[in-house]
Amino acid sequence: TTAWQYNIGEQASPAINGQLNSVVCPAANDCWAVGNAVGANASIARWRGSGAWQRYTLAPAVNANLNTVRCASTINCWAVGNVVGGSEFIIRWDGQTWTRVGAAGGAVGDRNLLSVYVIGPVSDRAPAIRREVFP
């Protein structure tokens, strides 16, 4: 199709009922969307090429807004968001689960992270590159 379409059958289940801030599709049948917290947990949804978006939750729950999601492959995605507990909020998808990175306290304390880019080969073993930019 050449136009945006609304399809009730593809709505997230359970419903997100909140603002989504970023979407990325590392493959034609694999998309992720992230957004503001709903129900005391970050909003994360995945679409697998057909049917409804599936909502994912973090365990333990993290009441934080996610601003951006990017992927190097379907098993190597990163999302960043607003400060949680005095530390930056970074999570990583490894093909099985979303895991918080640096939850014990990171190097960018009390800063909201607005964007992330994944650089490197399409591999789950790609070296992590982190660049911090301060005003």
Summary of the structure (lengths in Angstrom):
residues: 135
radius of gyration: 14.9
end to end distance: 42.7
largest distance: 46.3
contacts: 358
relative contact order: 0.16
helix: 2%
strand: 41%
